[in-house]
């Protein structure tokens, strides 16, 4: 029997430049043929391509709508080649545009039946995902590649962070835009702009909910703080002592001694009602309990609240201002506030659009020291059968 041979598989790190012609699939067949020929000539004419080809450090792969170039030396090679391709497209004013993605990752080189080298692997797949996030003229890099390039002074001014982009199968890739005054596209890709708008809308919703919660807490604390319990003095003054019965008119006999005009006890001159009031002032109520009831929430509370949503977490600075006589806070609408001991609990339910219901609850729990408090929030959004919950907690400190 003939001996079964094992394919020659070599595993290594490839520095991949993935190139895609924008709108290629919409062209006629003869237009596609002409365009692809022009693209090949342009790419092969770049200096970086010729150098790598001469050193046998380059593998070329046709992809249908473009091509993939796998360099074997350094991440600078695909980046430099991409800049040269972009510059050539601008100078020649060709009737097509490309978008490019760069990533460094594992690739496997396989020798096929024609003794030609082909390449596959995660390095190429991710480079394509990076490219898919871009628009015409973009040169996008994975964060991994950008971190390698930013150690060199010549590359650092050309790297511009874009944040994360969700691609196929829910995979999220951190992207960096590579551009200069002569190459690349400085505008953020459409996918990134949509993500930013969505996050901005979510932030506005969360801010509004936080603002409503804050106002409700402040308003509730002001209402409760105005209900100062009566002091012992006020209670004492409210006690009405019945007037003494009128004494009978008695004419003393000459034999009886007439009392001195000056009383021996000064208290005898004070009516009973005033004596009771004086007694109350002699033992005043402790101001701590009265002050704590009135000023439990008064002042400015500041701190950091850590929040968690379905797909992300974030920290936000929170400031609650409580004034004994007046409260200022925007976006307060609806909701109810209830107090349980040293806690204020705010609840509100409202609708966003016609199909989404939002339920918000927040609790401000003042600690025994009166200077710190635990601030916790929760928000549940329900759209049909879909439910999304966001919660947060943190410690606030009274700063005045």
SEVOKOL-541029 format. One record per residue (C-alpha): chain; y negated, x, z negated. Coordinates in pm, 1 decimal, padded with zeros to 6 digits. Layout:
<atoms>
   dovo         c2         c1         c3
      A          Y          X          Z
...
</atoms>
This chain:
<atoms>
   dovo         c2         c1         c3
      A    00000.0    00000.0    00000.0
      A   -00349.7    00121.5    00071.8
      A   -00539.5    00239.7   -00229.1
      A   -00814.9   -00000.6   -00339.5
      A   -01149.9    00175.8   -00348.7
      A   -01423.4    00113.6   -00602.0
      A   -01773.3    00056.6   -00462.5
      A   -02023.4    00327.8   -00533.4
      A   -02250.0    00161.7   -00791.4
      A   -02533.4    00358.7   -00948.0
      A   -02746.9    00216.9   -01227.4
      A   -03103.4    00340.1   -01286.9
      A   -03463.0    00232.0   -01353.3
      A   -03650.7    00123.3   -01042.7
      A   -04027.9    00093.8   -01001.1
      A   -04049.7   -00216.5   -00784.2
      A   -04334.3   -00341.7   -00563.4
      A   -04261.4   -00694.3   -00439.9
      A   -04474.9   -00809.6   -00143.2
      A   -04501.0   -01168.3   -00018.9
      A   -04697.6   -01300.4    00279.9
      A   -04897.1   -01606.4    00170.1
      A   -04816.1   -01911.2    00383.4
      A   -04546.6   -01730.4    00581.7
      A   -04302.1   -02023.5    00586.1
      A   -04562.2   -02252.1    00747.1
      A   -04600.1   -02030.3    01054.7
      A   -04419.3   -02073.9    01385.1
      A   -04128.5   -01839.9    01456.5
      A   -04319.3   -01628.6    01708.7
      A   -04612.5   -01604.1    01465.2
      A   -04376.1   -01494.5    01186.5
      A   -04230.3   -01220.9    01410.4
      A   -04572.3   -01087.1    01505.1
      A   -04700.8   -01104.2    01149.7
      A   -04399.3   -00924.6    01003.6
      A   -04434.6   -00646.6    01259.8
      A   -04800.5   -00599.1    01164.1
      A   -04712.0   -00595.5    00795.0
      A   -04443.5   -00330.7    00849.6
      A   -04687.7   -00110.1    01037.6
      A   -04950.6   -00150.6    00768.7
      A   -04713.8   -00071.2    00479.0
      A   -04551.0    00224.4    00653.5
      A   -04894.2    00363.4    00730.5
      A   -04993.6    00402.5    00364.5
      A   -04989.7    00753.2    00221.0
      A   -04780.0    00661.7   -00082.5
      A   -04509.7    00507.1    00137.6
      A   -04491.2    00814.2    00363.2
      A   -04471.1    01058.3    00070.2
      A   -04191.1    00865.1   -00104.7
      A   -04003.6    00816.7    00221.5
      A   -04020.1    01186.8    00299.3
      A   -03882.4    01277.1   -00044.5
      A   -03606.7    01014.7   -00015.6
      A   -03746.5    00843.8   -00325.8
      A   -03785.3    00498.0   -00171.2
      A   -03557.1    00204.6   -00089.2
      A   -03682.2   -00076.5    00138.1
      A   -03548.7   -00433.1    00120.1
      A   -03643.2   -00720.2    00352.7
      A   -03689.0   -01048.4    00163.5
      A   -03762.0   -01304.1    00434.2
      A   -04126.5   -01373.0    00344.1
      A   -04202.8   -01009.3    00276.6
      A   -04035.5   -00702.4    00135.1
      A   -03949.6   -00512.2   -00181.5
      A   -04017.5   -00140.1   -00217.3
      A   -03818.9    00034.5   -00490.4
      A   -03964.5    00372.3   -00590.0
      A   -03752.1    00615.8   -00787.6
      A   -04016.5    00842.7   -00939.3
      A   -04286.1    00676.5   -01155.3
      A   -04471.5    00345.6   -01210.9
      A   -04777.8    00501.7   -01049.5
      A   -04607.4    00494.7   -00707.6
      A   -04587.1    00114.0   -00661.2
      A   -04934.3    00069.2   -00813.2
      A   -05088.8    00328.4   -00581.3
      A   -04905.3    00184.8   -00280.6
      A   -05027.4   -00167.5   -00365.1
      A   -05390.5   -00051.0   -00381.0
      A   -05355.5    00124.4   -00044.7
      A   -05201.2   -00186.5    00115.4
      A   -05482.7   -00404.7   -00021.0
      A   -05749.5   -00164.1    00103.5
      A   -05590.0   -00152.5    00450.3
      A   -05580.7   -00532.5    00472.7
      A   -05950.3   -00552.9    00390.1
      A   -06051.7   -00285.5    00638.4
      A   -05850.2   -00427.8    00929.3
      A   -05939.3   -00794.6    00876.3
      A   -05586.0   -00905.9    00962.0
      A   -05518.6   -01282.1    00993.4
      A   -05290.9   -01295.5    00689.5
      A   -05297.1   -01210.4    00321.4
      A   -05034.8   -01096.4    00074.4
      A   -04973.0   -01115.7   -00297.7
      A   -04792.8   -00839.3   -00482.3
      A   -04603.4   -00802.3   -00808.8
      A   -04496.8   -00482.9   -00986.1
      A   -04233.4   -00430.1   -01254.4
      A   -04017.6   -00143.2   -01377.5
      A   -03664.4   -00234.3   -01475.1
      A   -03292.8   -00172.9   -01426.4
      A   -03161.4   -00182.7   -01071.1
      A   -02824.1   -00102.7   -00922.9
      A   -02793.0    00076.8   -00591.1
      A   -02489.4   -00026.7   -00388.1
      A   -02368.0    00133.4   -00064.8
      A   -02268.7   -00146.3    00173.5
      A   -02015.1   -00142.8    00462.9
      A   -02278.5   -00000.1    00696.6
      A   -02328.9    00295.0    00462.2
      A   -02678.0    00166.6    00386.3
      A   -02821.8    00151.8    00038.4
      A   -02910.2   -00188.5   -00101.8
      A   -03063.9   -00262.0   -00439.1
      A   -03028.8   -00554.0   -00681.2
      A   -03089.5   -00617.9   -01047.9
      A   -03332.4   -00745.9   -01311.0
      A   -03605.2   -00503.9   -01204.1
      A   -03635.7   -00672.4   -00865.1
      A   -03597.0   -01026.0   -01001.7
      A   -03875.8   -00984.1   -01257.3
      A   -04104.1   -00815.5   -01002.2
      A   -04062.3   -01126.4   -00786.9
      A   -04142.4   -01354.1   -01083.2
      A   -04456.6   -01150.6   -01150.6
      A   -04558.6   -01183.0   -00786.4
      A   -04491.9   -01560.1   -00793.3
      A   -04770.8   -01601.1   -01052.9
      A   -05035.5   -01461.5   -00817.8
      A   -05249.2   -01595.8   -00535.7
      A   -05364.4   -01434.5   -00211.4
      A   -05490.3   -01080.0   -00268.0
      A   -05356.1   -01042.9   -00621.7
      A   -05182.0   -00729.5   -00747.9
      A   -05012.8   -00838.6   -01070.6
      A   -04830.2   -00607.7   -01310.2
      A   -04592.2   -00685.6   -01590.1
      A   -04727.8   -00582.5   -01930.2
      A   -04453.8   -00320.2   -01949.3
      A   -04587.3   -00139.3   -01641.9
      A   -04950.0   -00172.4   -01751.4
      A   -04873.5   -00014.8   -02089.5
      A   -04736.5    00291.2   -01908.8
      A   -05035.6    00317.4   -01675.1
      A   -05306.1    00267.1   -01937.7
      A   -05227.4    00607.4   -02087.8
      A   -05394.2    00760.4   -01780.4
      A   -05773.7    00747.4   -01763.0
      A   -05782.9    00667.8   -01390.7
      A   -05584.9    00345.4   -01432.7
      A   -05735.9    00203.5   -01749.8
      A   -06056.6    00057.2   -01590.9
      A   -05844.9   -00120.5   -01327.2
      A   -05619.3   -00307.7   -01571.2
      A   -05726.3   -00654.9   -01686.8
      A   -05506.6   -00856.9   -01922.4
      A   -05428.1   -01215.5   -01816.5
      A   -05200.9   -01336.2   -02094.2
      A   -04864.2   -01503.5   -02046.2
      A   -04739.9   -01706.6   -01750.5
      A   -04433.8   -01930.8   -01757.8
      A   -04201.8   -01875.5   -01462.4
      A   -03858.2   -01993.2   -01352.6
      A   -03614.1   -02110.3   -01623.4
      A   -03897.8   -02120.5   -01881.6
      A   -03920.9   -01741.5   -01893.8
      A   -04264.1   -01618.6   -02008.5
      A   -04409.4   -01296.8   -01867.7
      A   -04717.3   -01113.9   -01998.2
      A   -04931.1   -01023.7   -01697.3
      A   -05206.3   -00775.2   -01614.0
      A   -05431.3   -00797.6   -01307.4
      A   -05482.8   -00471.6   -01116.0
      A   -05801.7   -00462.0   -00910.9
      A   -06103.0   -00249.3   -00822.1
      A   -06415.0   -00301.7   -00613.9
      A   -06213.6   -00209.2   -00302.6
      A   -05873.2   -00366.9   -00365.9
      A   -05705.6   -00654.8   -00541.9
      A   -05835.6   -00996.8   -00644.6
      A   -06051.7   -01013.5   -00960.3
      A   -06018.6   -01391.3   -00995.0
      A   -05760.7   -01521.4   -01240.8
      A   -05457.2   -01674.9   -01065.3
      A   -05443.0   -02053.2   -01038.9
      A   -05137.6   -02069.5   -01267.5
      A   -05320.7   -01875.2   -01538.0
      A   -05629.9   -02095.7   -01505.5
      A   -05417.2   -02408.2   -01550.0
      A   -05255.9   -02261.3   -01860.7
      A   -05597.8   -02172.7   -02004.5
      A   -05731.9   -02523.2   -01939.6
      A   -05428.3   -02675.0   -02107.1
      A   -05466.3   -02447.7   -02409.0
      A   -05839.2   -02522.1   -02426.5
      A   -05769.1   -02896.0   -02425.5
      A   -05510.1   -02849.7   -02699.7
      A   -05754.1   -02638.3   -02903.0
      A   -06023.2   -02906.7   -02871.0
      A   -05775.8   -03169.3   -02989.8
      A   -05668.2   -02955.4   -03284.8
      A   -06029.3   -02870.3   -03370.2
      A   -06126.2   -03237.1   -03359.0
      A   -05835.1   -03327.1   -03584.1
      A   -05926.1   -03046.6   -03825.1
      A   -06289.6   -03156.3   -03821.7
      A   -06192.4   -03516.2   -03895.4
      A   -05968.9   -03402.6   -04178.6
      A   -06242.6   -03181.0   -04318.9
      A   -06501.7   -03457.6   -04309.6
      A   -06264.3   -03701.4   -04469.8
      A   -06189.7   -03456.7   -04749.7
      A   -06556.6   -03378.5   -04802.0
      A   -06656.1   -03743.9   -04785.4
      A   -06383.9   -03845.4   -05025.3
      A   -06475.8   -03572.9   -05271.2
      A   -06842.2   -03674.4   -05258.1
      A   -06748.8   -04036.3   -05328.0
      A   -06530.3   -03939.7   -05620.2
      A   -06782.0   -03690.3   -05755.5
      A   -07051.0   -03961.1   -05780.1
      A   -06832.5   -04161.6   -06017.9
      A   -06920.0   -03957.6   -06329.4
      A   -06744.6   -04096.9   -06638.9
      A   -06973.1   -04212.9   -06918.5
      A   -07029.0   -03963.3   -07195.1
      A   -06969.9   -04025.4   -07564.6
      A   -07346.9   -04057.9   -07609.0
      A   -07367.1   -04334.1   -07350.7
      A   -07074.0   -04508.4   -07515.8
      A   -07242.0   -04475.5   -07850.7
      A   -07565.3   -04625.8   -07718.9
      A   -07372.6   -04920.9   -07580.8
      A   -07247.0   -05015.7   -07929.1
      A   -07466.7   -05289.2   -08070.2
      A   -07480.8   -05288.9   -08450.6
      A   -07558.0   -05638.0   -08582.6
      A   -07890.5   -05647.3   -08769.1
      A   -07861.1   -05658.4   -09148.2
      A   -07892.9   -05995.6   -09320.4
      A   -08244.7   -06062.3   -09453.6
      A   -08271.9   -05979.5   -09820.4
      A   -08363.2   -06256.4   -10061.8
      A   -08717.3   -06248.7   -10195.1
      A   -08690.0   -06144.4   -10554.7
      A   -08986.2   -06090.5   -10781.7
      A   -08902.5   -05816.6   -11018.7
      A   -08963.9   -05877.6   -11383.2
      A   -09200.8   -05656.4   -11570.1
      A   -08908.1   -05512.8   -11754.2
      A   -08738.5   -05392.4   -11438.1
      A   -08830.6   -05048.2   -11315.3
      A   -08991.9   -05027.3   -10971.4
      A   -08815.9   -04777.5   -10739.4
      A   -09007.3   -04482.2   -10609.0
      A   -09201.8   -04539.6   -10281.6
      A   -09042.9   -04227.9   -10136.3
      A   -08667.5   -04273.9   -10063.2
      A   -08434.9   -04010.5   -10195.8
      A   -08223.9   -04015.3   -09871.2
      A   -08401.9   -03972.2   -09535.5
      A   -08112.1   -04146.0   -09362.1
      A   -08212.6   -04465.7   -09540.1
      A   -08519.1   -04479.5   -09311.8
      A   -08307.5   -04463.2   -08985.9
      A   -08173.5   -04792.9   -08853.4
      A   -07798.9   -04820.3   -08830.3
      A   -07806.3   -04818.0   -08448.2
      A   -08002.9   -04493.6   -08434.0
      A   -07779.4   -04338.1   -08699.2
      A   -07477.6   -04401.7   -08477.4
      A   -07653.2   -04242.4   -08180.4
      A   -07753.2   -03941.1   -08382.7
      A   -07396.0   -03900.4   -08496.8
      A   -07281.4   -03898.4   -08139.3
      A   -07523.9   -03621.2   -08045.0
      A   -07409.1   -03416.9   -08341.5
      A   -07066.1   -03392.7   -08169.9
      A   -07137.5   -03371.1   -07792.4
      A   -06859.8   -03411.6   -07535.4
      A   -06715.5   -03098.7   -07386.8
      A   -06902.6   -03034.5   -07059.9
      A   -06597.8   -02874.6   -06896.6
      A   -06411.7   -03200.8   -06839.3
      A   -06727.5   -03375.0   -06713.7
      A   -06816.6   -03085.5   -06482.2
      A   -06463.4   -03056.9   -06348.9
      A   -06452.5   -03425.9   -06262.8
      A   -06789.0   -03413.8   -06087.6
      A   -06762.2   -03071.7   -05919.8
      A   -06393.5   -03038.7   -05845.8
      A   -06457.6   -03026.1   -05469.8
      A   -06830.4   -02939.9   -05456.7
      A   -06919.5   -02615.1   -05279.7
      A   -06801.6   -02424.7   -04975.5
      A   -06431.3   -02355.8   -04924.2
      A   -06322.2   -02088.1   -04681.4
      A   -05990.8   -01940.4   -04579.9
      A   -05737.0   -01878.2   -04307.2
      A   -05488.8   -02147.7   -04206.5
      A   -05168.6   -02048.4   -04028.0
      A   -05057.2   -02316.1   -03781.9
      A   -04739.1   -02356.8   -03582.4
      A   -04681.6   -02571.8   -03276.3
      A   -04379.1   -02635.7   -03055.1
      A   -04417.3   -02308.9   -02861.4
      A   -04675.4   -02094.4   -03039.3
      A   -04833.4   -01999.1   -03370.0
      A   -05191.4   -01909.6   -03448.4
      A   -05435.2   -01841.1   -03732.8
      A   -05771.5   -02016.0   -03757.4
      A   -06068.0   -01982.1   -03992.0
      A   -06144.5   -02301.4   -04186.3
      A   -06466.1   -02380.7   -04370.1
      A   -06511.6   -02700.2   -04573.4
      A   -06856.0   -02771.0   -04716.0
      A   -06881.1   -03018.2   -05002.7
      A   -07221.1   -03133.6   -05133.3
      A   -07267.0   -03359.7   -05434.5
      A   -07541.7   -03564.1   -05267.2
      A   -07495.8   -03526.2   -04887.7
      A   -07215.7   -03426.0   -04651.2
      A   -07258.5   -03301.4   -04292.9
      A   -06956.0   -03275.7   -04061.4
      A   -06911.3   -03373.5   -03697.9
      A   -06640.7   -03585.4   -03529.2
      A   -06550.5   -03793.8   -03833.4
      A   -06402.0   -04123.1   -03714.2
      A   -06163.4   -04355.9   -03891.6
      A   -05892.4   -04256.2   -04132.1
      A   -05857.8   -04305.4   -04506.4
      A   -05878.6   -04078.8   -04810.3
      A   -05683.7   -04117.9   -05133.3
      A   -05684.6   -03903.9   -05444.8
      A   -05386.5   -03802.7   -05651.9
      A   -05496.0   -03587.7   -05943.1
      A   -05655.0   -03267.8   -05809.4
      A   -05552.1   -03351.1   -05451.5
      A   -05727.7   -03533.5   -05170.4
      A   -05498.0   -03678.1   -04905.0
      A   -05638.5   -03777.8   -04567.3
      A   -05449.1   -03995.7   -04319.9
      A   -05544.6   -04111.1   -03972.9
      A   -05368.1   -04258.7   -03671.2
      A   -05533.8   -04283.6   -03329.7
      A   -05451.8   -04290.8   -02958.2
      A   -05523.4   -04037.0   -02685.7
      A   -05534.8   -04209.9   -02350.0
      A   -05303.9   -04507.0   -02314.9
      A   -04966.4   -04360.9   -02399.4
      A   -05008.6   -04097.5   -02672.2
      A   -05032.4   -04177.6   -03043.4
      A   -05148.1   -03908.7   -03284.9
      A   -05086.7   -03919.2   -03660.7
      A   -05282.0   -03675.6   -03876.7
      A   -05244.0   -03595.6   -04246.0
      A   -05415.3   -03329.6   -04454.5
      A   -05403.3   -03240.7   -04822.7
      A   -05649.0   -03034.5   -05025.9
      A   -05492.6   -02935.3   -05359.8
      A   -05732.6   -02763.1   -05600.8
      A   -05565.5   -02512.1   -05831.3
      A   -05615.4   -02496.5   -06208.0
      A   -05869.4   -02215.8   -06177.5
      A   -06097.8   -02449.1   -05983.0
      A   -06179.8   -02167.4   -05738.4
      A   -05882.8   -02179.4   -05500.8
      A   -05703.5   -02459.1   -05321.4
      A   -05404.8   -02509.8   -05094.5
      A   -05500.5   -02669.6   -04762.4
      A   -05219.4   -02816.8   -04551.5
      A   -05225.2   -03021.5   -04232.0
      A   -04976.1   -03194.0   -04005.5
      A   -05022.5   -03362.8   -03669.4
      A   -04757.4   -03564.6   -03487.2
      A   -04814.9   -03660.4   -03122.5
      A   -04583.6   -03923.8   -02976.1
      A   -04572.9   -04000.4   -02603.5
      A   -04291.2   -04239.8   -02520.8
      A   -03972.8   -04067.3   -02640.2
      A   -04140.4   -03727.8   -02657.4
      A   -04256.1   -03603.0   -02997.8
      A   -04462.9   -03292.0   -03067.7
      A   -04549.3   -03174.4   -03418.2
      A   -04806.6   -02920.0   -03531.0
      A   -04844.2   -02812.8   -03893.8
      A   -05056.7   -02565.8   -04083.7
      A   -05107.2   -02430.0   -04433.6
      A   -05332.7   -02179.4   -04603.0
      A   -05529.4   -02094.6   -04915.1
      A   -05901.9   -02169.7   -04934.3
      A   -06141.9   -02009.4   -05180.6
      A   -06465.8   -02151.0   -05316.4
      A   -06737.1   -01904.3   -05217.7
      A   -07043.2   -02051.2   -05390.5
</atoms>
